[in-house]
Amino acid sequence: MTDELELLKKDWQKKEAHLPKLSYEEIHNMIWKKSSSIVKWILIISILEFTLPHLLYLIPSFQDNMEVYDNLGLHNYIIGLTIFSYCVAFYFILQFYRRYKEISVLDSSKNLMQKIIRTRATVKHYIIYSLSMIMVIVIMMIIGVYLDDDIFSTFDQLRDKTEKISAEKIKISLMIGMAVMGILLTAVMAGVYFLLYGLLLRKLNRNYKELKQLEV
């Protein structure tokens, strides 16, 4: 048995001798290039995420649905919230661009690890903000429905139910439905963010751990 183990060790040593051995600098450069590529993809996804939803405004049915905000008296609030969200979105896109430019510069392992930490923090803050905005819009809709004096003029499709269901019951049903839809939409978007940004963050975190091992 001992002889077999010795033979296996010698065989492995022979194979190991033929394997390419990477220097510290080569490993560091590989991790740096991978990290730069990951941050670039984070930047690209954030720009696409901001741009693509605006294509919905070109759809006539979506434009009609936007009139509900006006009927609920939320027009000015939505405009203010839109301006605020645009500013914050541009801020995060700028931050992702800055992180990409920072990490694109070849640097020491210690500085590269710090840049990775900053990038991860920026992405997490962006995800928290995006999910919070969904809930804010839903809460505004629920408040608008609650304060609406004529719910049937706001939602024309409910007009034929005036004789069967009271306005108060319709309001309660709408508010509950919006709350449920808001929770479901937030959960779905959280899953999308987990798949997109989460996957990239896990890769970035793996690079961070590899850099940390190099520093040991």
Backbone as CSV, one residue per row, in Angstrom:
resi,resn,N_x,N_y,N_z,CA_x,CA_y,CA_z,C_x,C_y,C_z
1,MET,0.825,-1.206,0.000,0.000,0.000,0.000,0.860,1.258,0.000
2,THR,1.917,1.223,0.828,2.839,2.368,0.913,3.510,2.613,-0.425
3,ASP,3.906,1.516,-1.109,4.565,1.635,-2.405,3.624,2.281,-3.424
4,GLU,2.356,1.907,-3.349,1.379,2.478,-4.286,1.227,3.981,-4.066
5,LEU,1.209,4.407,-2.788,1.111,5.829,-2.477,2.320,6.595,-2.989
6,GLU,3.495,6.021,-2.831,4.717,6.661,-3.314,4.698,6.809,-4.826
7,LEU,4.204,5.770,-5.504,4.104,5.829,-6.973,3.127,6.920,-7.409
8,LEU,2.029,7.040,-6.676,1.046,8.074,-6.993,1.627,9.471,-6.788
9,LYS,2.387,9.660,-5.717,3.007,10.955,-5.441,3.998,11.329,-6.540
10,LYS,4.815,10.372,-6.951,5.800,10.635,-8.007,5.111,10.971,-9.322
11,ASP,4.020,10.234,-9.597,3.280,10.481,-10.834,2.672,11.887,-10.823
12,TRP,2.141,12.299,-9.667,1.563,13.630,-9.545,2.623,14.718,-9.667
13,GLN,3.779,14.486,-9.089,4.866,15.457,-9.168,5.333,15.648,-10.607
14,LYS,5.334,14.547,-11.367,5.712,14.650,-12.782,4.699,15.495,-13.549
15,LYS,3.408,15.242,-13.268,2.363,16.008,-13.944,2.411,17.471,-13.542
16,GLU,2.674,17.726,-12.257,2.719,19.095,-11.745,3.838,19.891,-12.378
17,ALA,4.922,19.205,-12.709,6.077,19.877,-13.311,5.738,20.435,-14.684
18,HIS,4.793,19.821,-15.361,4.419,20.270,-16.702,3.329,21.347,-16.673
19,LEU,2.718,21.572,-15.506,1.686,22.590,-15.411,2.309,23.980,-15.407
20,PRO,1.668,24.963,-16.077,2.213,26.324,-16.088,2.118,26.973,-14.711
21,LYS,3.196,27.581,-14.286,3.226,28.248,-12.984,3.145,29.754,-13.204
22,LEU,2.138,30.381,-12.586,1.921,31.807,-12.758,2.578,32.582,-11.625
23,SER,3.159,33.693,-11.984,3.779,34.544,-10.975,2.720,35.384,-10.271
24,TYR,3.135,36.070,-9.217,2.227,36.953,-8.470,1.647,38.020,-9.388
25,GLU,2.509,38.627,-10.207,2.061,39.693,-11.099,1.068,39.190,-12.126
26,GLU,1.295,37.993,-12.655,0.395,37.436,-13.666,-0.985,37.154,-13.079
27,ILE,-1.017,36.589,-11.877,-2.291,36.318,-11.208,-3.018,37.627,-10.894
28,HIS,-2.249,38.604,-10.393,-2.822,39.905,-10.075,-3.432,40.564,-11.316
29,ASN,-2.726,40.499,-12.429,-3.222,41.104,-13.674,-4.488,40.412,-14.175
30,MET,-4.534,39.092,-14.019,-5.722,38.346,-14.431,-6.940,38.769,-13.611
31,ILE,-6.757,38.880,-12.294,-7.855,39.285,-11.412,-8.287,40.710,-11.730
32,TRP,-7.317,41.580,-11.989,-7.616,42.984,-12.317,-8.442,43.077,-13.602
33,LYS,-8.067,42.323,-14.633,-8.798,42.346,-15.901,-10.216,41.812,-15.729
34,LYS,-10.358,40.732,-14.948,-11.694,40.171,-14.707,-12.560,41.171,-13.947
35,SER,-11.973,41.829,-12.948,-12.726,42.795,-12.146,-13.160,43.989,-13.002
36,SER,-12.257,44.451,-13.867,-12.578,45.574,-14.756,-13.728,45.217,-15.687
37,SER,-13.710,44.003,-16.208,-14.768,43.542,-17.107,-16.113,43.451,-16.378
38,ILE,-16.084,42.972,-15.134,-17.316,42.845,-14.345,-17.942,44.209,-14.089
39,VAL,-17.117,45.191,-13.694,-17.626,46.533,-13.410,-18.157,47.189,-14.688
40,LYS,-17.535,46.897,-15.816,-18.024,47.428,-17.094,-19.429,46.899,-17.384
41,TRP,-19.662,45.621,-17.090,-20.977,45.036,-17.307,-22.011,45.620,-16.356
42,ILE,-21.597,45.926,-15.128,-22.499,46.579,-14.173,-22.933,47.935,-14.719
43,LEU,-21.987,48.676,-15.294,-22.281,49.982,-15.891,-23.246,49.832,-17.064
44,ILE,-22.981,48.861,-17.949,-23.829,48.647,-19.130,-25.254,48.277,-18.725
45,ILE,-25.390,47.364,-17.752,-26.715,46.925,-17.303,-27.486,48.086,-16.678
46,SER,-26.822,48.915,-15.898,-27.499,50.056,-15.263,-28.012,51.038,-16.315
47,ILE,-27.239,51.253,-17.389,-27.675,52.156,-18.462,-28.872,51.566,-19.200
48,LEU,-28.804,50.265,-19.488,-29.925,49.596,-20.164,-31.176,49.611,-19.297
49,GLU,-30.980,49.402,-18.000,-32.114,49.382,-17.073,-32.795,50.739,-17.023
50,PHE,-32.031,51.806,-17.175,-32.600,53.144,-17.177,-33.270,53.464,-18.511
51,THR,-32.701,52.970,-19.613,-33.163,53.337,-20.953,-34.378,52.538,-21.412
52,LEU,-34.346,51.216,-21.248,-35.383,50.348,-21.807,-36.797,50.657,-21.322
53,PRO,-37.033,50.897,-20.017,-38.406,51.187,-19.575,-39.035,52.399,-20.258
54,HIS,-38.201,53.348,-20.717,-38.737,54.544,-21.357,-39.333,54.241,-22.731
55,LEU,-38.998,53.083,-23.284,-39.596,52.681,-24.564,-41.079,52.368,-24.409
56,LEU,-41.507,52.083,-23.152,-42.913,51.797,-22.899,-43.801,53.002,-23.208
57,TYR,-43.227,54.207,-23.094,-44.004,55.410,-23.360,-44.435,55.498,-24.826
58,LEU,-43.788,54.733,-25.683,-44.147,54.721,-27.100,-45.376,53.869,-27.370
59,ILE,-45.780,53.046,-26.384,-46.944,52.173,-26.540,-48.206,52.954,-26.154
60,PRO,-49.181,53.085,-27.068,-50.400,53.868,-26.779,-51.143,53.407,-25.531
61,SER,-51.284,52.088,-25.337,-52.012,51.574,-24.178,-51.333,51.977,-22.875
62,PHE,-50.014,52.046,-22.877,-49.289,52.464,-21.675,-49.535,53.942,-21.402
63,GLN,-49.604,54.745,-22.459,-49.884,56.173,-22.294,-51.267,56.381,-21.694
64,ASP,-52.238,55.555,-22.120,-53.589,55.655,-21.559,-53.605,55.307,-20.073
65,ASN,-52.831,54.293,-19.701,-52.777,53.883,-18.294,-52.173,54.966,-17.416
66,MET,-51.299,55.783,-17.994,-50.676,56.857,-17.228,-51.684,57.922,-16.808
67,GLU,-52.855,57.980,-17.494,-53.876,58.953,-17.148,-54.468,58.690,-15.764
68,VAL,-54.326,57.453,-15.299,-54.838,57.112,-13.965,-54.190,57.994,-12.906
69,TYR,-52.898,58.289,-13.070,-52.208,59.152,-12.107,-52.868,60.527,-12.055
70,ASP,-53.234,61.048,-13.240,-53.892,62.354,-13.287,-55.253,62.292,-12.600
71,ASN,-56.006,61.205,-12.857,-57.339,61.060,-12.269,-57.283,60.934,-10.748
72,LEU,-56.199,60.383,-10.248,-56.050,60.232,-8.791,-55.449,61.477,-8.138
73,GLY,-55.165,62.503,-8.949,-54.588,63.732,-8.407,-53.114,63.605,-8.063
74,LEU,-52.441,62.652,-8.722,-51.027,62.406,-8.410,-50.091,62.989,-9.463
75,HIS,-50.637,63.753,-10.397,-49.845,64.244,-11.527,-48.589,64.987,-11.064
76,ASN,-48.767,65.977,-10.204,-47.623,66.783,-9.745,-46.646,65.957,-8.918
77,TYR,-47.181,65.050,-8.110,-46.314,64.194,-7.288,-45.482,63.258,-8.178
78,ILE,-46.117,62.726,-9.220,-45.413,61.824,-10.130,-44.311,62.564,-10.879
79,ILE,-44.618,63.805,-11.306,-43.589,64.614,-11.989,-42.408,64.859,-11.053
80,GLY,-42.716,65.241,-9.808,-41.641,65.477,-8.831,-40.842,64.221,-8.555
81,LEU,-41.548,63.093,-8.412,-40.879,61.816,-8.149,-40.041,61.387,-9.354
82,THR,-40.547,61.666,-10.561,-39.813,61.315,-11.784,-38.513,62.106,-11.884
83,ILE,-38.603,63.406,-11.613,-37.398,64.255,-11.651,-36.381,63.760,-10.625
84,PHE,-36.882,63.441,-9.419,-35.998,62.937,-8.362,-35.345,61.620,-8.775
85,SER,-36.156,60.696,-9.333,-35.622,59.383,-9.724,-34.615,59.506,-10.856
86,TYR,-34.850,60.459,-11.787,-33.891,60.693,-12.874,-32.545,61.154,-12.302
87,CYS,-32.621,62.087,-11.359,-31.387,62.610,-10.751,-30.615,61.502,-10.040
88,VAL,-31.342,60.686,-9.280,-30.691,59.605,-8.545,-30.132,58.560,-9.511
89,ALA,-30.895,58.237,-10.569,-30.440,57.251,-11.560,-29.162,57.732,-12.245
90,PHE,-29.150,59.012,-12.645,-27.944,59.573,-13.266,-26.771,59.560,-12.288
91,TYR,-27.070,59.817,-11.015,-26.022,59.795,-9.994,-25.389,58.406,-9.900
92,PHE,-26.221,57.357,-9.861,-25.686,56.004,-9.747,-24.949,55.578,-11.016
93,ILE,-25.473,55.958,-12.183,-24.771,55.638,-13.433,-23.403,56.310,-13.444
94,LEU,-23.365,57.557,-12.980,-22.083,58.265,-12.879,-21.146,57.563,-11.906
95,GLN,-21.704,57.085,-10.779,-20.893,56.366,-9.799,-20.351,55.062,-10.381
96,PHE,-21.166,54.339,-11.138,-20.703,53.100,-11.771,-19.602,53.403,-12.789
97,TYR,-19.766,54.523,-13.507,-18.733,54.922,-14.480,-17.433,55.254,-13.759
98,ARG,-17.542,55.964,-12.647,-16.357,56.295,-11.854,-15.677,55.043,-11.327
99,ARG,-16.467,54.081,-10.847,-15.904,52.823,-10.348,-15.195,52.074,-11.473
100,TYR,-15.802,52.113,-12.666,-15.179,51.435,-13.817,-13.856,52.098,-14.175
101,LYS,-13.823,53.427,-14.201,-12.576,54.126,-14.535,-11.519,53.891,-13.459
102,GLU,-11.952,53.841,-12.196,-11.008,53.599,-11.105,-10.383,52.217,-11.209
103,ILE,-11.234,51.224,-11.443,-10.766,49.843,-11.428,-10.059,49.473,-12.731
104,SER,-10.216,50.320,-13.761,-9.549,50.061,-15.039,-8.061,50.401,-14.982
105,VAL,-7.668,51.125,-13.950,-6.258,51.492,-13.787,-5.558,50.405,-12.970
106,LEU,-4.513,49.832,-13.544,-3.766,48.780,-12.858,-3.153,49.341,-11.577
107,ASP,-3.417,48.679,-10.472,-3.006,49.193,-9.167,-2.541,48.045,-8.284
108,SER,-2.113,48.373,-7.080,-1.675,47.344,-6.146,-2.879,46.517,-5.698
109,SER,-2.608,45.342,-5.159,-3.687,44.457,-4.707,-4.522,45.121,-3.623
110,LYS,-3.859,45.837,-2.718,-4.578,46.486,-1.618,-5.555,47.532,-2.140
111,ASN,-5.088,48.376,-3.069,-5.968,49.406,-3.637,-7.083,48.795,-4.476
112,LEU,-6.756,47.725,-5.191,-7.763,47.053,-6.008,-8.860,46.453,-5.127
113,MET,-8.480,45.897,-3.973,-9.464,45.355,-3.044,-10.382,46.456,-2.516
114,GLN,-9.824,47.620,-2.236,-10.627,48.745,-1.758,-11.616,49.203,-2.827
115,LYS,-11.175,49.202,-4.076,-12.057,49.593,-5.183,-13.188,48.585,-5.367
116,ILE,-12.883,47.320,-5.189,-13.911,46.282,-5.288,-14.948,46.461,-4.185
117,ILE,-14.492,46.777,-2.973,-15.410,47.007,-1.845,-16.321,48.191,-2.141
118,ARG,-15.759,49.285,-2.681,-16.561,50.471,-3.012,-17.591,50.149,-4.094
119,THR,-17.183,49.359,-5.082,-18.099,48.990,-6.162,-19.260,48.156,-5.630
120,ARG,-18.940,47.176,-4.778,-19.988,46.331,-4.196,-20.970,47.174,-3.384
121,ALA,-20.457,48.132,-2.616,-21.319,48.991,-1.795,-22.222,49.846,-2.678
122,THR,-21.681,50.378,-3.770,-22.468,51.209,-4.686,-23.604,50.411,-5.308
123,VAL,-23.323,49.188,-5.732,-24.346,48.331,-6.346,-25.444,48.003,-5.332
124,LYS,-25.061,47.671,-4.112,-26.051,47.337,-3.082,-26.951,48.532,-2.769
125,HIS,-26.363,49.733,-2.696,-27.154,50.943,-2.449,-28.117,51.196,-3.605
126,TYR,-27.657,50.929,-4.835,-28.505,51.123,-6.012,-29.695,50.159,-5.991
127,ILE,-29.456,48.922,-5.622,-30.527,47.926,-5.564,-31.559,48.304,-4.501
128,ILE,-31.074,48.721,-3.329,-31.981,49.136,-2.250,-32.826,50.323,-2.694
129,TYR,-32.197,51.297,-3.362,-32.930,52.470,-3.855,-33.992,52.062,-4.875
130,SER,-33.639,51.226,-5.847,-34.562,50.831,-6.908,-35.777,50.102,-6.356
131,LEU,-35.551,49.178,-5.432,-36.664,48.443,-4.830,-37.527,49.365,-3.961
132,SER,-36.898,50.320,-3.297,-37.648,51.272,-2.458,-38.552,52.149,-3.310
133,MET,-38.080,52.540,-4.509,-38.873,53.394,-5.386,-40.140,52.683,-5.853
134,ILE,-40.068,51.390,-6.068,-41.261,50.627,-6.458,-42.313,50.719,-5.364
135,MET,-41.885,50.520,-4.122,-42.812,50.570,-2.998,-43.363,51.978,-2.791
136,VAL,-42.545,53.013,-3.029,-43.009,54.401,-2.882,-44.131,54.689,-3.871
137,ILE,-43.949,54.259,-5.127,-44.987,54.483,-6.150,-46.271,53.751,-5.787
138,VAL,-46.133,52.513,-5.311,-47.310,51.733,-4.917,-48.037,52.409,-3.757
139,ILE,-47.293,52.887,-2.774,-47.901,53.566,-1.620,-48.623,54.836,-2.069
140,MET,-48.020,55.564,-3.017,-48.670,56.771,-3.548,-49.979,56.420,-4.232
141,MET,-50.001,55.331,-4.986,-51.229,54.890,-5.664,-52.302,54.523,-4.647
142,ILE,-51.911,53.814,-3.598,-52.875,53.410,-2.569,-53.466,54.637,-1.872
143,ILE,-52.610,55.615,-1.544,-53.096,56.849,-0.914,-54.026,57.607,-1.859
144,GLY,-53.661,57.620,-3.163,-54.494,58.294,-4.157,-55.871,57.669,-4.253
145,VAL,-55.924,56.346,-4.224,-57.216,55.645,-4.256,-58.021,55.954,-2.992
146,TYR,-57.354,55.953,-1.858,-58.029,56.210,-0.578,-58.646,57.609,-0.533
147,LEU,-57.945,58.589,-1.104,-58.411,59.975,-1.064,-59.326,60.325,-2.234
148,ASP,-59.484,59.419,-3.178,-60.307,59.693,-4.355,-61.797,59.746,-3.968
149,ASP,-62.451,60.871,-4.323,-63.861,61.053,-3.981,-64.801,60.339,-4.947
150,ASP,-64.351,60.111,-6.171,-65.209,59.460,-7.165,-64.406,58.361,-7.859
151,ILE,-64.307,57.202,-7.222,-63.470,56.113,-7.706,-63.951,55.578,-9.050
152,PHE,-65.254,55.710,-9.330,-65.799,55.149,-10.569,-65.467,56.012,-11.789
153,SER,-65.287,57.301,-11.578,-64.877,58.152,-12.694,-63.386,57.983,-12.981
154,THR,-62.633,57.584,-11.959,-61.197,57.340,-12.138,-60.961,56.037,-12.884
155,PHE,-61.695,55.007,-12.493,-61.577,53.703,-13.146,-62.893,53.404,-13.866
156,ASP,-62.958,53.791,-15.140,-64.195,53.644,-15.916,-64.672,52.202,-16.001
157,GLN,-63.723,51.253,-15.998,-64.104,49.852,-16.146,-64.880,49.325,-14.949
158,LEU,-64.890,50.106,-13.844,-65.624,49.682,-12.655,-67.032,50.267,-12.603
159,ARG,-67.377,51.111,-13.579,-68.638,51.830,-13.528,-69.862,50.901,-13.524
160,ASP,-69.747,49.770,-14.233,-70.895,48.868,-14.314,-71.144,48.106,-13.015
161,LYS,-70.275,48.290,-12.010,-70.437,47.582,-10.738,-71.029,48.474,-9.646
162,THR,-71.418,49.675,-10.020,-71.902,50.629,-9.018,-73.128,50.123,-8.272
163,GLU,-73.957,49.348,-8.949,-75.175,48.876,-8.303,-74.928,47.653,-7.422
164,LYS,-73.840,46.969,-7.656,-73.580,45.720,-6.944,-72.644,45.917,-5.746
165,ILE,-71.654,46.768,-5.929,-70.636,46.942,-4.881,-70.503,48.425,-4.554
166,SER,-70.395,48.732,-3.275,-70.251,50.134,-2.859,-68.868,50.661,-3.200
167,ALA,-68.768,51.991,-3.252,-67.501,52.639,-3.578,-66.427,52.300,-2.546
168,GLU,-66.835,52.228,-1.264,-65.862,51.937,-0.206,-65.266,50.541,-0.367
169,LYS,-66.114,49.584,-0.720,-65.612,48.223,-0.927,-64.695,48.147,-2.141
170,ILE,-65.061,48.913,-3.186,-64.207,48.964,-4.376,-62.844,49.552,-4.008
171,LYS,-62.854,50.601,-3.206,-61.598,51.227,-2.767,-60.727,50.233,-2.004
172,ILE,-61.362,49.549,-1.047,-60.606,48.586,-0.234,-60.018,47.477,-1.106
173,SER,-60.813,46.993,-2.055,-60.347,45.931,-2.955,-59.170,46.408,-3.795
174,LEU,-59.291,47.642,-4.320,-58.211,48.202,-5.133,-56.943,48.387,-4.309
175,MET,-57.093,48.899,-3.098,-55.929,49.135,-2.237,-55.229,47.830,-1.884
176,ILE,-56.012,46.801,-1.564,-55.423,45.493,-1.249,-54.726,44.916,-2.489
177,GLY,-55.411,45.035,-3.642,-54.825,44.530,-4.895,-53.523,45.222,-5.238
178,MET,-53.499,46.554,-5.066,-52.271,47.308,-5.346,-51.152,46.919,-4.383
179,ALA,-51.504,46.722,-3.124,-50.496,46.325,-2.132,-49.897,44.969,-2.488
180,VAL,-50.769,44.023,-2.859,-50.289,42.682,-3.236,-49.426,42.751,-4.481
181,MET,-49.891,43.520,-5.495,-49.124,43.662,-6.739,-47.783,44.339,-6.476
182,GLY,-47.785,45.322,-5.549,-46.538,46.004,-5.211,-45.529,45.060,-4.579
183,ILE,-46.020,44.205,-3.675,-45.143,43.229,-3.016,-44.600,42.226,-4.037
184,LEU,-45.499,41.752,-4.922,-45.084,40.781,-5.943,-44.078,41.400,-6.913
185,LEU,-44.357,42.651,-7.343,-43.452,43.324,-8.275,-42.087,43.554,-7.644
186,THR,-42.097,43.947,-6.367,-40.823,44.155,-5.658,-40.053,42.852,-5.542
187,ALA,-40.768,41.758,-5.269,-40.123,40.446,-5.162,-39.537,40.013,-6.511
188,VAL,-40.307,40.244,-7.584,-39.821,39.877,-8.923,-38.580,40.683,-9.287
189,MET,-38.631,41.997,-9.034,-37.482,42.852,-9.346,-36.281,42.496,-8.482
190,ALA,-36.540,42.112,-7.222,-35.445,41.673,-6.350,-34.788,40.420,-6.933
191,GLY,-35.619,39.516,-7.492,-35.082,38.314,-8.135,-34.269,38.652,-9.372
192,VAL,-34.758,39.622,-10.167,-34.028,40.051,-11.371,-32.689,40.664,-10.980
193,TYR,-32.712,41.527,-9.964,-31.460,42.144,-9.500,-30.501,41.089,-8.960
194,PHE,-31.073,40.087,-8.287,-30.241,39.012,-7.743,-29.541,38.250,-8.873
195,LEU,-30.281,38.008,-9.961,-29.703,37.281,-11.092,-28.665,38.119,-11.830
196,LEU,-28.994,39.396,-12.073,-28.090,40.248,-12.851,-26.923,40.755,-12.008
197,TYR,-27.233,41.634,-11.073,-26.179,42.246,-10.259,-25.599,41.254,-9.257
198,GLY,-26.461,40.362,-8.720,-25.975,39.393,-7.736,-24.903,38.489,-8.306
199,LEU,-25.104,38.033,-9.540,-24.122,37.167,-10.189,-22.793,37.899,-10.370
200,LEU,-22.876,39.141,-10.804,-21.653,39.935,-11.009,-20.967,40.236,-9.675
201,LEU,-21.770,40.508,-8.637,-21.187,40.790,-7.324,-20.500,39.564,-6.736
202,ARG,-21.080,38.382,-6.991,-20.440,37.151,-6.498,-19.089,36.947,-7.173
203,LYS,-19.023,37.218,-8.466,-17.746,37.112,-9.181,-16.748,38.135,-8.651
204,LEU,-17.249,39.342,-8.379,-16.376,40.386,-7.851,-15.886,40.016,-6.458
205,ASN,-16.759,39.422,-5.669,-16.387,38.986,-4.328,-15.349,37.867,-4.381
206,ARG,-15.475,36.982,-5.384,-14.495,35.910,-5.563,-13.126,36.502,-5.914
207,ASN,-13.119,37.530,-6.754,-11.864,38.200,-7.093,-11.247,38.842,-5.861
208,TYR,-12.105,39.412,-5.014,-11.617,40.042,-3.778,-10.926,39.011,-2.888
209,LYS,-11.536,37.832,-2.754,-10.958,36.781,-1.918,-9.629,36.292,-2.486
210,GLU,-9.561,36.202,-3.815,-8.310,35.776,-4.445,-7.213,36.789,-4.221
211,LEU,-7.559,38.085,-4.301,-6.572,39.135,-4.029,-6.116,39.082,-2.583
212,LYS,-7.050,38.806,-1.677,-6.717,38.726,-0.261,-5.739,37.596,0.006
213,GLN,-5.916,36.486,-0.708,-5.001,35.362,-0.554,-3.599,35.716,-1.065
214,LEU,-3.545,36.541,-2.104,-2.239,36.961,-2.632,-1.480,37.813,-1.623
215,GLU,-2.254,38.560,-0.829,-1.620,39.456,0.140,-1.114,38.723,1.367
216,VAL,-1.577,37.477,1.570,-1.148,36.695,2.741,0.306,36.276,2.591
